[in-house]
Amino acid sequence: MESSVVRELTRILDEFVALSPAGALPRQPFDPEWVSPCQVGEPAQDGTIAWRPRRRIAAPDWSGLERALGAPLHPDVAEFYGSFWSDPVPVRAEEGAAVLIQVWNERDHERLQENLIGHALQKMRRREPLTLFVACTDEGDLTLGVDNATGAVVLEQPGQPPLRQVAATLAAFLARLEPAEAPSALSG
């Protein structure tokens, strides 16, 4: 059975793809050293490649991350990052614009885990509750993260305690987002 996080993320990703001009797929610059399971076809003459969010066949193993965090990963975060291969996706909410962080390939997955561990270590040093970022906002360095203990989505600035709760759950937060059109051929 599909969770509400996966259901809402699927909706956003499907609607994002539908925003592409004339029914084409989103495009981004092609890098032969940074290929993804979500790329479609061959690179075009302009140096871009089409892509489409693609469901992951198997959920990733989060045990190394959980050992580093010293806590189990909140299931909503595991589903958010473990369900699709995708480029980051721009979205809009009442509060403004943001970009949902997604995982492009296995190397990106490893980099995400390293960044989450670094973020967690900062939180531990300051004795703050563990939050795990899921989106960047268009407001300077503000991010949106999931409180690993409660599942609430919070707005925060790196190096600071959360500014405020944005939604009670990640699914509730995703439910009120609408995808925005990506900048042409530069989404990644």
N, C-alpha and C positions, 0 to 999 in steps of 0.2 A: 504494500500500500504506500502510495506517495505521500510524503509529509507536506504540510502547508508551506514550509520554506521552499521545498523543491517545486511545488505547484506554482507559487508566486514568482520564483526565479525563472521558471519555464515561460510563464506568461510574459515577463519583461523581455526575455531574450527573443521570443517569437515576435513580439511587437517591435523590438528594435530592428530585427532583420526586415520586417515588413516596411520600415521607414526608408529603406534604401531606394534610390531613384529608379523608376521604371522597372521595379521588380528585380533589379540586380542585387547581388549579395554585397555586403560591406567589403571594402578593400583596405589594404594597408601595404606599406612598403614591404617587399619581399627580402628576406635575409636568409640565405642558404644555411647559415649557422644557427638559425632560430626557427626551425620548422615546427609545425603543430599538427596534431590530429584533426584540427578544425579547418585547416586550409582546404580549399576546393580547387581542383584543376591545376593548371600550370601558371607560372608568372606571366603577366602581360608585358607587352613591349614597353610600357611606361614604368616598369619595375615594381608593379604592385601585384598582389595576389588576393583573390577572393577568399573569404572565410565565412563560416557559419558556426555558431555555437553547436557543440557536439556532446551528447551524453557520454559520460565516462562509462566504460564497460564494468570496471570493478572500482569499488570505493578504495581510496588510498589508505595506506597504513599510517595512522597518526601516533603509533606507540612511541616513537623516538621524540616527537614533539611533546607528547604528554609526560614523558620522563623528564624532559628539560623543563617543562612548566611546573612539574611537581603536582600536577592535577589533571584529571580527565578533561579533554576538550569538550566544550559545550556542544551537544548534538546539533544544534542549529548552525554553529560555525562549521562543524565537520560536513554537514550537508551542503552548506553554502559553497564551500571551497572544493568539495569532493564530488559534485554531481556533474559538472560540465568542464570541457575544454573551451575556453573563450578568451577573446581579447577583453580588456576592461570595457564596460558599457556605461555611456553617459545617461543620466536620469535626471528627472525634475521632481521636486516635491514642493509643498507649500512654502517651505523655508528657503528654497533655492535649488541650485544645481549641484550635482555630485557625480562621481564616477564610481560605479561598483567595481571593486577589484575582483578580477577573475584569474584563472590559471591557464596559461597558454600551452605549456608543455611540461615534461617531467623536470627539466632544469628550472623552470619558473616555479614549479611546485616546491623544489628544494630551496630556492631563494625566498619564497614566501615563508616557509617554515623558519629559516634563519632570521628573517625580519620579525616574525612573530616572537621568536625567542628573545631577540634584542629588545623589543618593546616590553616583553614580560619582565626581563631583568631590570629595566628602568623602573617599572612599577614596583617590583619587589624591593629595590633599594630605597624607594620613597615610602614603602609600606602602604601602598595604595591597592585597592581591589584590582584584580587582573581583568583587563579588557583586551579584546582582540579585534583589531581594526578590520572593517569590511568595505569601507568607502572613504574617498577623499572628497572634500567639498571644494567649491570654487571660492571659498572665503579664506584666503591665506593658507595656513597650515592646519586648519581644523579638519579632524577626521571623525568618522562615525565608527563606533566600536560596539561589540557585544560584551556586556559584563559576563564573564565566564561563570560566575556563581548563580546569577539570577536570570540571565538570558535577555535582560533589557538592553535596548539600543541607546547608547549615550553619545553626546557630542563632546569631543575633547580636543584639547591642544596638547601636542607632545610636551612632556615634562610637567604637565599640570594635572590635577584631579579633574574628573569629568565636570563639564560646565552644567549640563542638564540631561535629563532623560528625554529621549525623543519618542520612543515607543516602548511598550511593555514587552514586546517580543520581536524577533527578527522578522517573522512572518507578517506581523501587523505593520511593521515598517515597510517591508517590500510591497505589501498590498496597496499602499498609497502612493507608490512611485509610478511614474510614466517614463518610458524611454525617450531619449532625445536623440536627434539625428547626429551621427558622428561627423567630425570634420572630414572632408573628402580625402580619402586615401591616406590619412595620417592618424588613424585611430590607434595605432599601436606604436 
